[in-house]
């Protein structure tokens, strides 16, 4: 389990985020108690979030936002399910790290941009 002031990440992939940080990151505004069912979000990872985005938009599903890069460099998009809850689909952090590496960033630069420990990046890159 990884714990920061704004995020708790479990090895299973479950993550719990600080409400104010999550709301500002996801919706680009301050948290409010009167917004539509945005207190909860379910998250999925994909090796190709652009393909999933195309499938979702082809179904005319209401988007929270199109594919964008998060502060930690992961590419994600979010949409509303039929009950108004937010569903997020993002690239795996392995894909994020490899994409940044392909952009000629060093391991240390990737660590700074993704907030991942250097050891995790080395493991993803197969240099453990």
N, C-alpha and C positions, 0 to 999 in steps of 0.2 A: 504494500500500500504506500502510495506517495501522497504526502500532505503538504499543501502550501496554504497561505492565507486566503486564497481564492478558489482552491480546487482540491478535492480529495479524489484520487484515482486508484481504483482497485485493480489487481492483476486480472480479474475477470473481464475488465473493460468498462465496468460501471464507473461513472464519474458523478460526483456531486459538486456543484459550483455555488459560490456565493451569489445570492440573488441579484444584488446591484451590479456586480461585474458581468454576470450572465446576461442580464437584461440590456446593459449598455453594449455588450459585444454582439448579441443576437439582433436586437431591435434598434440599436443606435440611439437609445434614449434612457432616461432614468427609470428605475423600477417604480411601478404604481400598483396599487391594489385593485384598481378598477379595470385593468386591461384584460382582454379576453383570453382566459385559460393559458396564459404564458408562464404560469408558475411551474409548469412541468414540461419536460421535453424528453422525447425518446430519441436515441442516437444510434445510427448504423454506420458502419464503415464499408467502403467499396474500393476496389483497386482502380475503378474508373467512375468517379462521381459525375463526370460530364455525360456519360452514357445514361446513368440513372436520371440525371436532370432532364435529358431529352425525353425519356420515357414519361416522367412526371408531367412535364409541360405539354406533352402530346395529349394527355388526359384532361387538360384544362384545370388542373388542381391549383387552388389559390396558393401563391408563394408568399413566404415571409420575405425572402430575398433570393436572387439568383446566385450562381456560383461566385464566391468571393474568397479572398485569402484572409484568414484569421491572423491576429497579432503574432501567433506562434507558427505562422506560415502554412498551416494546413488549409487546403481548399475544401470548402463546404457550401452546401445550400440548405435552405430550410423551407418547409411548406406546412400547411395546416391539414390535419386529418379531418374526416367528416364531422368530428365532434368539436373541432376548433383547437385541438392541442397541437403543439409544434413537434414536427418530426424533422430531424437533422440527418443528412447523409454527408459524410466526409471521406476524403481519401485516408487510407491508413497512414500512420506516422512513418512506417517503413517507406511508403511511396513518397511522402513529403521529403524525407531525408535523402532518398535517392534522386529526387527531382532537383533538390538544392545542390547536391553533389555534382549532378550533370551540368549544373550552371556554374561549375568551377569554383564553388565555395569550399573553403578548407573545413576540416572537422571542427576546429574551434569556432569558425564563423557560423557553421550550422548549429552548434551548441548554443551560441548566443541568440540566434534568430528563433530557434525552436523551443528554447528553455529546457532542452533535454540534456542530461549529463553526457559528457564526452564518451564515457564507457558505453552508454546505450547506443550512441551513434556508431561507434566502432563495431558493436555487435550487429547492428543493422547492416552495416557495410561489409560484414564478414571479416573484419580485422580484429577480432577479439583475441 
